[in-house]
Amino acid sequence: MSSITTIRDKSGRAIRYRARYRTPEGASRTRTFAKKVDAELFLTITEHKKAGGDYVDASAGRITFRRYSEGWLDSKALTTKPTTGATWLAHMRAHIWPTFGETELRAITREQVRAWAAELSTKVQPTTARGIVFTLAAVLRDAVDDGRIVRNHAAGVRIGAKTERRVDPMHISAIAGKVPEIADAMPERWRAAVLLMASTGLRLGECLGLTVDRVDFLRRTIRIDRQLANTAGGEGFSDPKTRAGVRTIPVSEPVIDLLAAHLSRWQANEAGLIFTMSSGRPVTRSRWSDHYRDACAVAEVDGRTRTHDLRHVAASSLIAHGLSVSAVQAVLGHSSPSETLDVYTHLWPTDEERTRAAMTAASGSWLAAIR
């Protein structure tokens, strides 16, 4: 039951009104108001929320964001990839905890989140900023579900326009022409990895995590069902980026010969990894990136480039040789045809180009005869 108690001064004059009520769990709560009408309105709203299942205990939101998010990270570790957990933790440490760490969940406002997001967009790339805001929103969303706060003030906060995903055909064409030079400038034991990614479209983690038992030298296929974990100090495997990433890729004889020649010189490690450090340990992303950046400089690659461009080189080659959207999707391990088209649709011939080619093929013989 709810009630209102009048608080009086020594002369008996009413100075405050204490509203008393119980939570849905039966715990007693009080709140004091200067006016009785405010106390009555508060109790009416509280009872309405309790009846509708929308009540949130104010004391539940007194936990600091850092303390709640640490528990959140621990709980997610059981159901998410190590790489995802590592990304969330990095977001927390570098960008979220410094601002919201010591703030109580209930005290985080929409205005604070928007101001923080606007400042964040000046420090990191838009894609990275959106990922960090998503991490904050994910924590607050679960805090709402846990009955800690009423609403998620990070939901719907936007940072810039979505980055254009389509590849630059001129840049990728330039990279394709430099692949042999880039490979030659890499450490010898990693040269085959550059050529493999440019030929098959493997992601970096899929390539560095490739083991001998996943290569069928007789049938000329490569099975991708895991990747090298991209975590600090991590040397294990993780699942592919998506379920569609689990795939078997048909490869050419030169690719099989490339891997065979590599293994004849650089023996796989105990785990069967084809590409390793000189110590036999798995290749770290940071070490690979340092060498790849230097190799691109030696090869005089113009503009900003990254290892993922080798995947684009492979995709553009498949498209140039007439493969359909579904075929390219299957090789790259995309979740849907739309994902493939989002990135590469402009590389396929247009209807006008196809029409012109068809007319040329159909009329070429008799046009030549009347000349």
N, C-alpha and C positions, 0 to 999 in steps of 0.2 A: 504494500500500500504506500502511496505517496502522501506527503503532508507538508504544511508550511508552518514554521515556528517563528513567532515575532521576537526579535532581539531588542531589548529596551535599555536605555541608559539609566543612570541612578535616579533620575526624576520620574521614570516610568514612561518616557516618550519613546515611541517606536522609532528605531534608527536603521534597522536592517531586517531582512526576512530570509530565513534559512529554509530552502527547499530540500526535503529529504525523500529519497526514492530508492528502489532496489533494481539492480541489474537483472537481466533475464536469468542469470545464474544464482540470484538470491543475495548477492553482496550489497551491503548498504552504502549509499553514496549521498553526499550533501553538496549543495552549492548555495552561496549567499548572494542576495540581490539588494539593491538600495530601494527598489520599489516592489510592492506586493504584486502589482499587475505583471511585472517581469517574471517573478517567481512562478506565478500561476501559468503564464504562457510557456515557460520553460518546461514545467511538469506536463502540460498538455502535449507539447511537441515530443517530449521524451516517451510518454506513454504511447503516442501514435507510432513512433519509430519501433518501440518494442513490439507492438502488435503487428507491424508490417515486416518484422525481421530485419530492419535497417539500423538497429541500435548499435553503436560502437562506444565502448567504455572509454572515456577520456583518459583514464589512467593507463590504458593499454598502449597508448601512443607516446608515453613518456620515455620509452627506451630510445637510446641514441641510434642514429642511422648506422653508425659503424658497428655497434654491438649487434643490431638486428641483421645487418648485411653479412657479418661474419658467420652467423648461424645459417643464413640463407646460402652462402657459398658452400658450407659444409654439407648441407642437405642436397644441394644440386650435384655435388661431386659423385654421388651414388648413381645418378641417372644421365649424366652428360659426358661428352668426350673430354679427355684431359686437356686437349687444345682449347676447347671452349671455356673450360674452367680457368685456364691460364690467362685467356684473354679478358675474362670478367675481372679476375684479380688485378691484372695490369691496369684496367680501367679504374678500378677502385683506388689503387695506390697512387696513381699519377694524377687523376682528375676529379674523382668523386669524393673520396674521403677528405682531401684538403679543404673542400668547401662545405660538405654536409656531414662529415664524420661525427662531430660532436653535437650536432643539432638533433633535438628530439624529433621523432617521426611526425608527431602532431604539429610541430612548428614549421615544417617545410611548406612554403607557399608557392603558388603558381608564379608569382612575380619573381621570386628568388630563382626558380628553375629557369625561367625565360632569360633573366639577366646572366645567369651562369652559362647557359647554352650560347648566348650571343657572344660572350667573351671566349668561350671554347672554340667557336668557329674562326677566331682570329689566330689561334695557336696551332691547330691541326687541320689536316685536309678534311673536306666536307664528308667524305665517306667514313673516315675515322670518327669524326664528331658525331655523326648519326649513330654509329655503333655504340659510342659512350653514352649518349642520351638514351638509347634503347636499353642499355644495362641498368641505368638508374630507373627507368620506367618499369623494367621487369621486377626489380626489387620492390618498388612501391605498389605494383599490381598485386604481388603476393601479400604485402602488408595489409592491403584492403581485404583480400580474401581471408586473411588470418584474424580480421577484426581489430587490427591495430589502428587504422585510420579510416576516415570516411571515403576519401577519394584519392585517386592517383594524379598528382599535379604535374607529373612528367608526361602523361599520356597526350599524344597529339602534338607535342612540341616539335617544331620543324626547324631544320637547319639547312638553308640553301636549297637549290633545285637538285633533283636527282642527277647524279653524274651520268653523262652519256656513255653508254656501254659499247657502242659500235667502234670497232677498231679502225684505225687510219690505214687504208690500203697502201698508201705511199710509204708509210713508216714500216709496215710489215714487209713490204716488198724489199725495202732497203735492208732490213734485218735478215731476210732470206738470203740475200746476196752476200751477207757477211758471216753466215753460219760457219763455214769452214775456217775463217780467220779467227772467229771467237773461240771455236773449239781448240785451235792450235795455240791460242794464248792462255788457255786454262791449264792447270796442273795435268800432267800426262794421264794420271789415273782417273781423271774426270772428263776427259775429252769425249769419250763415247757417250757419256750422259747427255752432253749438249746435242750431239747428233741424234740420239734416241728421242729426246723430247721434240726436236724439230721435225722428226719423221713420223712420230706416232701421236703427238698431242698429249702425252702424259703430263700431269701436273708435277711440280717439283717434288712434293712429298711422295707421290706415287712412284716417281723415278728413283729417288733416294731410298725408298723402302722396298724396291724390287728385289726379290730373292730368286735364286737359281731354280727352285722348285716351281716358280710361277711362269717359267719360260718353257714352252714346248718346242724344242729345237726341230723335232721331226715334222710336226703339223704346222709349224711357223705361226704360233699364237703366243700372246702374253695375257696372263690372267691377272686382273686387278681386283683385289678384294680387301686391300688394306693400304695404308700409307705410313711413312715414318712419322711418329708423333712429333709435333712441333711444340715442345714444351721445354722450359729451362731445365737443363740437365737430364731431360728425358731421352731414353734410347729405345723405347718400345714402339709398338705399332698401335695405330688407331684406325677406326673405320674410315672408309672413303668419305668425301665431303657430303655426299647424298647417297641414298639407296641406289639411285641410277648409276652411281659411280662404280658399282660392282659390275664388271663387264669382262668379256674376253675379246681381245683385239687381234684381228688377223694382221700379220706384218709381212714385209717383203723379205726375200732371201738376203739382200744386202744388210738388212737390220739384224737378221739372225747371225750372219757372218761377222757383223760388227761386235755383237755380244760375245760370240765364240772367241774372237781374236782378243777381246778385252780380258776374258776369263783365262785365256792361255797365258797372259802376262800378269794379271792382277788377280790373285786367288780370292774367292769369296771368303768372308769371315765365318766364324762358327755358326752364326745365325743364318748364313746363306746369302747375306747382302752382297750384291754385285758391286756396288759403289761404296767405298769406305774411305776413311782418313788413312794416312800412312801408318798409323798405329793399329789399324784394323777396326777402329771404333766407327760407329755410324757418322755420317757427314752431318755437321750442324748447319742449320739454315744460315746463321750469321757468317760462318766461315765460307760457305758456298757463295753468299751474296757479295762478300768482299772480293773474292777471286773473280766472280762473274763481272762485277763492275769494272775491275781493272782490265779484264779481257776485252770488254767492249771499248774501253779507252784505247787499248793497243790496236784494236781493229778499226779504230776511228769511226765508230758508230755515231751518227748525228742524232741529237735529241736524247731525251730521257728514255731509257730502256730498262727492262727487267726480265727476269727469267721467264715469266709468263708469256712474253712475246713469242717464245719458241713454240708454245702451244698454238698461238695464232698463226704462226708460219705453217704448221702442220694442217690446220683447219683450212687455210686459204688454198693450200695445195690440193686438198681433197676436193674443194669446191671447183677449182680450176680444171680438175680432171672429170667433172661432170657428176659427182656424187650428189644424191638427193639430200634433202634436209634431214630425213629420218636416218640416213646412213651416217651423216656427219654427227648427228646427235648421239648415235650409238657408240661411235668411236671415242667421242669426247666425254661421254658419260653425263650428258645433260639430263635434267629431270623431265624436260618437255621440249617439243619442237619450238615453242615460243621462246624458250631460253636461247636456243641456237640462233633463231632469227633475230632476236634482240641484238645480238653481237655481230652477226655475219650476213644479215639479209641483203645488204648492199653489195656483197661480193658475188651473189648469184646473177647470171645474165637476166636482163629485163625481158618482158614479153616482146618489146620492140626488137631487141637484139635477136631473140629466138626466131621471130617472124622473118626477119631479114635473112637469117641463116637458112631457114627452111625454104624460102623462096629461091635463094641462090642454088641450093641443092636440087630443087625441083625443076628449075628453068635453065640451069647452067648449060646442059647439053644442046638443047635446041636453039638457045640464043647464040651459042658459038657457031651453030650450023648456018645461020642466016647472015653472019658477018661477011 
